[in-house]
């Protein structure tokens, strides 16, 4: 188990000698392709070397360990996330763009979910994204630890939603059936459960519930949750920015 602070980003860049035929960028992109296809468990320096038509030893010119490679791969895909500049749009829209970008990235590269928090995230793309996030939330009026809490709250919603959706998508792929086929196959059992649990059964008969498309439900649930979080933050932000009056103090 590697030490948390022993990160590819906290160590000096390794000295290069000779003329290696592969660049670090080529190695990282190939690693991401392998990770997207088979997940973190399917990545090894030997398999990556074979994919690149090179021995594993050649990879060590640029990457010391598999853990270093994973850190580099995570930072690379983080570069796919766009965080608007302050003033480009109202803060709620800016945060929504960022949150949807993170969700899209995680669903495109679900292996990232299991790596978050395991090692420091000090890479250039992560730091660029973090810097823009601070600027965006600062411009909205959030300060100090409150800004950190707001960022964590939004990120937690994104990661939680993406984790569930990615797991469901993986389960559907493993089954060899479509989500609609699985839903149809489970229908008799769900009907039986509805009889045994009447409140659940009544809810299923409400308009729009029966036959819900799973992918649509995931997308709508994510959007609903994000909007309610932003509603709460807007209310809290407005309240914090408004000085309490004497009447407010007396009625508190």
N, C-alpha and C positions, 0 to 999 in steps of 0.2 A: 504494500500500500504506500503510494508516494506521499511525501510530506506536502501538506496543503500549500505552504508558501514556497515550495520548490517548484517554481513555475517556469515555463519557457520564456515568460515575459519578465521575470525577475533576474534572469541570468544574462551575462554578457553574450552577445552574438558569437557563435562558435567561429573560430578562425578557419578559413578555407585554404586548402592547398591543392595544387594540380588543377585540372580542368574537368570537373564532373560533367557528364553529359546531360543530367537532369537538373532542372531548377527547382527551388523549393515551391514555387507557385504551381508547377506541373504536378509535383507530388501531392500537394494539398488538394488540388482539384480532382485528381484521381482518387484520393482517399474519400472525398465527399461523394463521388459517384458510387464507390463501393459501400459506403455507409448508407446512402439512400436506398441501395438495392438490398442490403442484408443486415443493416443495423450495426451497432457497436460491436456485438459479439462476432460479427463476420469479418471484422477488420483485423489483419495481422500484417506485420512488415513483410512476411514471406508472400502472402497473397497479393499485397499491394505491389511488391516487386515484380511478381509474375504479370500483373495487369499492365505494368509499365514496360514490360519486356526487359527488366533489369533485375539483378540479384538484390536481395535485401541489404547486403553490405553497402551497395551504392546509395541507398536511401540515407544511411547514417552520415553521409557527407553534409546533409542538411538538417536532419531530424534525429535527435539522440534516442528517443524512446517513442513507443506507441502513445503514451500519455501526452507527450509534447505534441505529437501529430494531432491528437484529438483537440487539444487547446487551439492549435492553429486552424483546424477545420471549423470549430465553433466560431471563432472570430471571423473567419471568412464568410460564413453564411449570415452572421449578424450584419454584414455589410449590405445585405439585401433589404434591410429595414430603413424606411425613410421617415425621418422626424422633421416636420415642417419648421421653418424659421419663425420666431416670434413676429407677429404682425402680418404674416402671409394669410392668416385666417383667424377667426375667433378661437379662443383657447380650447373650447370644447371640440371643435372640428379638428384642430391640430392634434389633440390627445387621441381622438377617434382614429385619425389617420395612422398615428403611431401604433396604437393598440391593434388595429386591423393588420398592420404590417407585420407585427410580431406574430400574431396568430397565423397569418399566411405562411410565414417562414417556418414556424414550428410544424405545421401540417405538411409542408413540403419536405422538411427534414426532421421527422419525429424522433430520431435518435438523439437530437439535441436535448430533449426534455430530460432524459435520464442523466445528462452530464451537468446540468445547471447546478451550481453551488458546490461542485466537487473540487474545483480548482479556481484560483483567482482569475478574474476576467479583466485583464488590463491591456488587451490587444488594441490596436489602433481603431478598428471598426467599432468595438464596444465603447471605447473612450469617446469617439466622435458622437456616437449615439447618446451616451450619457451626458456629454456636454450640451448637446442640443436639447435634451430632455430637461436639464436644469434651466436652460435659457427659456424654454417654452413655459415651464411651470412658474418660474420666477416672474415672467412677464404677466402671468395670470394672477399674481399676488401672493403666491405661496412662498414661505420663507423657512429657513433653518430646518429643524427636524420635521416640521409639518410637511415640507416639500418631499423629504425622504419617505414619510408615511404615505403621502399621496401616490408617489411613484410606485411604492411597494404594493399598495392596494390595487392599482390598475394592473400591474404586472402579474399579481397573484390571480386576478380574474382571468387574464389571458392564458396563463399557464394552466390553471385548473380546467378551463374550458377545452383548451387544445389537447390536454392529456386524455380527457375522456373521449373526445372525438377521434383522436389518433388511435386509441385502443380499440374503439368500435370499428374503425376502418380496417385495422389489422385483423380483427376477428372475422370480418366479412370476407377479406381476401383469403384467409386460411380456410374458410368454409367452402370456397369454390362456388358459392351462390351469390346472387345479388341481395342487397338489403331488403328489397321488395319480396323476393322469394322466401327469405328467412322469416319475414314478418307474416307472410301468408301461411307458412308451415306452422308457426306458433299460435295462429289464430284460435284453433280449438281450445288450447290450454288457457289462453287469455280469457276466452269466453267463460270457461269453468271458474277461473279465479274471480271474474266479475260477479258471478252468482254468489260466491262465498264471501265477497267483500263488497257489499252493496254501495258504499260511498264511492269506491273506485269504479264500480259498474255504472253508476249514474253519471259520473264525470265523463266516462268514455262515450256516452251517448250525447254529450253536449256538442253544439255546432263546431265543426272544424277539428275535433279531436280524432275521430275515427279516420283511419287511413292516412295519418300524418306521415309525410316523407321524412325519414330519419335525417338525411343531410340538411333538409330545410329546417327541421327542428333545431339541430345543432347551431346553424347559422343564426336563426331567430333568437334562440336562447342567449347566445353570446351577445348579440346586439341589444337585447332587452336588458341584460345584466349591466352592460357597459353604460347604457343610457341612465339607468337608475343610480349607478355609482356617480355619474357626472351630475345628475340632479342633486344628489346629496351633497356633493362637493360644492356645487354652485350655491346651494342654500347655506352651507356652513361658511363658505368664503364670504358671502354677503353679510352674514350675521357678524363674523369676526371683524369685518371692515367698518361696521356701523357702531359708533360709540353708544354705550348704554345711556339712556336718559334716566332722570330721577324716577319717572313713573315705572320704567323697566326695573329699576333696583327695588322699588317698593313692592312690585308685584311678584318679584322673584322668590 
